[in-house]
Amino acid sequence: MLERLKDSYIFFDIDGTLSEYRYNDKVYSGLCPELGCQKLEDLLFSDLFYQARPLKTMQQIISQLNPKNVFILGTIVTNNEIEQKYR
């Protein structure tokens, strides 16, 4: 599969794809919908997204791809969130 991706443009999401989607020190798996709803206070003032652990498997995959063809997509709610994701 990796060989087929090498010459393609690849788009990755951040939360839950390149990094853990964690809230209140629990990994969100889709099984507990309440964990996916962060409080506005957390989005505005915490390091919620900066502290998300990168997923090693995804790092290994991306390291084997042409960096000019890899794009990171995501959505943000606050300026605090986008600053953390850029870091």
GROMACS elastic network, one bead per residue, 0.5 to 0.9 nm:
[ bonds ]
;  ai    aj funct       b0    kb
    1     4     6  0.52755   500
    1     5     6  0.66036   500
    2     5     6  0.51139   500
    2     6     6  0.64024   500
    2    61     6  0.77023   500
    2    64     6  0.80407   500
    2    65     6  0.80502   500
    3     6     6  0.54223   500
    3     7     6  0.81116   500
    4     7     6  0.70008   500
    4     8     6  0.74493   500
    5     8     6  0.51014   500
    5     9     6  0.76639   500
    5    10     6  0.74270   500
    5    65     6  0.73517   500
    6     9     6  0.82924   500
    6    10     6  0.89373   500
    6    64     6  0.77857   500
    6    65     6  0.53724   500
    6    66     6  0.63533   500
    6    69     6  0.84158   500
    7    65     6  0.81680   500
    7    66     6  0.74264   500
    7    69     6  0.76577   500
    8    65     6  0.89720   500
    8    66     6  0.86491   500
    8    69     6  0.66007   500
    8    70     6  0.85906   500
    9    66     6  0.87978   500
    9    68     6  0.83349   500
    9    70     6  0.60497   500
    9    71     6  0.76684   500
   10    65     6  0.88354   500
   10    69     6  0.60730   500
   10    71     6  0.61475   500
   10    72     6  0.85181   500
   11    69     6  0.84402   500
   11    70     6  0.60559   500
   11    72     6  0.57415   500
   11    73     6  0.65858   500
   12    17     6  0.70408   500
   12    18     6  0.72778   500
   12    70     6  0.77165   500
   12    71     6  0.63234   500
   12    73     6  0.58416   500
   12    74     6  0.81517   500
   13    16     6  0.75426   500
   13    17     6  0.56991   500
   13    18     6  0.66308   500
   13    19     6  0.89735   500
   13    71     6  0.87849   500
   13    72     6  0.59071   500
   13    74     6  0.53627   500
   13    75     6  0.86769   500
   14    17     6  0.54435   500
   14    19     6  0.59929   500
   14    20     6  0.85819   500
   14    21     6  0.87627   500
   14    72     6  0.68728   500
   14    73     6  0.67131   500
   14    74     6  0.58849   500
   14    75     6  0.87545   500
   14    85     6  0.81647   500
   15    18     6  0.63594   500
   15    19     6  0.55370   500
   15    20     6  0.63226   500
   15    21     6  0.52770   500
   15    22     6  0.86990   500
   15    49     6  0.83057   500
   15    52     6  0.83108   500
   15    74     6  0.75424   500
   16    19     6  0.53931   500
   16    22     6  0.83976   500
   16    28     6  0.81156   500
   16    29     6  0.85561   500
   16    55     6  0.88379   500
   17    20     6  0.71426   500
   17    21     6  0.82101   500
   17    54     6  0.88312   500
   17    55     6  0.76765   500
   17    58     6  0.76126   500
   18    53     6  0.86479   500
   18    54     6  0.58437   500
   18    55     6  0.56381   500
   18    56     6  0.85002   500
   18    57     6  0.87872   500
   18    58     6  0.59317   500
   18    59     6  0.75226   500
   19    22     6  0.88104   500
   19    49     6  0.89991   500
   19    52     6  0.58970   500
   19    53     6  0.53572   500
   19    55     6  0.51236   500
   19    56     6  0.87723   500
   19    58     6  0.84535   500
   20    27     6  0.66472   500
   20    28     6  0.79250   500
   20    52     6  0.55935   500
   20    53     6  0.54750   500
   20    54     6  0.64093   500
   20    55     6  0.67197   500
   21    26     6  0.84362   500
   21    27     6  0.57445   500
   21    28     6  0.54975   500
   21    29     6  0.79382   500
   21    36     6  0.82482   500
   21    49     6  0.83975   500
   21    52     6  0.67701   500
   21    53     6  0.83951   500
   22    25     6  0.60657   500
   22    26     6  0.53593   500
   22    28     6  0.55854   500
   22    35     6  0.80870   500
   22    36     6  0.83404   500
   22    48     6  0.78340   500
   22    49     6  0.83538   500
   22    51     6  0.88466   500
   22    52     6  0.65189   500
   22    53     6  0.85028   500
   23    26     6  0.53897   500
   23    27     6  0.64880   500
   23    28     6  0.69261   500
   23    35     6  0.61130   500
   23    36     6  0.71982   500
   23    37     6  0.84313   500
   23    38     6  0.70456   500
   23    48     6  0.72632   500
   24    27     6  0.84059   500
   24    35     6  0.76057   500
   24    38     6  0.87308   500
   24    48     6  0.89389   500
   26    35     6  0.76542   500
   27    35     6  0.81708   500
   28    31     6  0.75265   500
   28    32     6  0.70653   500
   28    33     6  0.81066   500
   28    35     6  0.59763   500
   28    36     6  0.63620   500
   29    32     6  0.69291   500
   29    33     6  0.84992   500
   29    35     6  0.86421   500
   29    36     6  0.87018   500
   30    33     6  0.59234   500
   30    35     6  0.82990   500
   30    36     6  0.76596   500
   31    35     6  0.89116   500
   32    35     6  0.58598   500
   32    36     6  0.76083   500
   33    36     6  0.55366   500
   33    37     6  0.73447   500
   34    37     6  0.56175   500
   34    38     6  0.84301   500
   35    38     6  0.71367   500
   38    41     6  0.82814   500
   38    42     6  0.65102   500
   38    43     6  0.68783   500
   39    42     6  0.52735   500
   39    43     6  0.65087   500
   39    44     6  0.87820   500
   40    43     6  0.50154   500
   40    44     6  0.60937   500
   40    45     6  0.85128   500
   40    78     6  0.89542   500
   41    44     6  0.51630   500
   41    45     6  0.58964   500
   41    46     6  0.74199   500
   42    45     6  0.53931   500
   42    47     6  0.77380   500
   42    48     6  0.68033   500
   43    46     6  0.62577   500
   43    47     6  0.81045   500
   43    48     6  0.70929   500
   43    49     6  0.85170   500
   43    77     6  0.75474   500
   43    78     6  0.65538   500
   43    79     6  0.88947   500
   43    80     6  0.68655   500
   43    81     6  0.63739   500
   44    47     6  0.89109   500
   44    77     6  0.89220   500
   44    78     6  0.63738   500
   44    79     6  0.77078   500
   44    80     6  0.57054   500
   44    81     6  0.73610   500
   45    48     6  0.86112   500
   45    80     6  0.70293   500
   46    49     6  0.82597   500
   46    50     6  0.88708   500
   46    80     6  0.82625   500
   46    81     6  0.89402   500
   47    50     6  0.52141   500
   47    51     6  0.59681   500
   47    52     6  0.86596   500
   47    80     6  0.83647   500
   47    81     6  0.81799   500
   47    84     6  0.71525   500
   48    51     6  0.56836   500
   48    52     6  0.67362   500
   48    81     6  0.80295   500
   48    84     6  0.83096   500
   49    52     6  0.52139   500
   49    53     6  0.88588   500
   49    81     6  0.64858   500
   49    82     6  0.87562   500
   49    84     6  0.59114   500
   49    85     6  0.64070   500
   50    53     6  0.83140   500
   50    81     6  0.81768   500
   50    83     6  0.86128   500
   50    85     6  0.63123   500
   50    86     6  0.88041   500
   50    87     6  0.71092   500
   51    84     6  0.86010   500
   53    56     6  0.89633   500
   54    57     6  0.89648   500
   54    58     6  0.80154   500
   54    59     6  0.76038   500
   55    58     6  0.55162   500
   55    59     6  0.64373   500
   55    60     6  0.89432   500
   56    60     6  0.62421   500
   56    61     6  0.87004   500
   57    60     6  0.51777   500
   57    61     6  0.63306   500
   57    62     6  0.87345   500
   58    61     6  0.50595   500
   58    62     6  0.61036   500
   58    63     6  0.84751   500
   59    62     6  0.52372   500
   59    63     6  0.60537   500
   59    64     6  0.88701   500
   60    63     6  0.51885   500
   60    64     6  0.67423   500
   61    64     6  0.55233   500
   61    65     6  0.69505   500
   62    65     6  0.52194   500
   62    66     6  0.80593   500
   62    67     6  0.77889   500
   62    70     6  0.77137   500
   63    66     6  0.79533   500
   63    67     6  0.78754   500
   64    67     6  0.86298   500
   65    68     6  0.86180   500
   65    69     6  0.75810   500
   65    70     6  0.73614   500
   66    69     6  0.54957   500
   66    70     6  0.67739   500
   67    70     6  0.52019   500
   67    71     6  0.82455   500
   68    71     6  0.80879   500
   74    85     6  0.89775   500
   75    82     6  0.83878   500
   76    79     6  0.76626   500
   76    80     6  0.89373   500
   76    81     6  0.61371   500
   76    82     6  0.60408   500
   77    80     6  0.85164   500
   77    81     6  0.68312   500
   77    82     6  0.80505   500
   78    81     6  0.52653   500
   78    82     6  0.67003   500
   78    83     6  0.88912   500
   79    82     6  0.52296   500
   79    83     6  0.62192   500
   79    84     6  0.86579   500
   80    83     6  0.52865   500
   80    84     6  0.63322   500
   80    85     6  0.87948   500
   81    84     6  0.51995   500
   81    85     6  0.62660   500
   81    86     6  0.87241   500
   82    85     6  0.50677   500
   82    86     6  0.61614   500
   82    87     6  0.86621   500
   83    86     6  0.52317   500
   83    87     6  0.63747   500
   84    87     6  0.51563   500
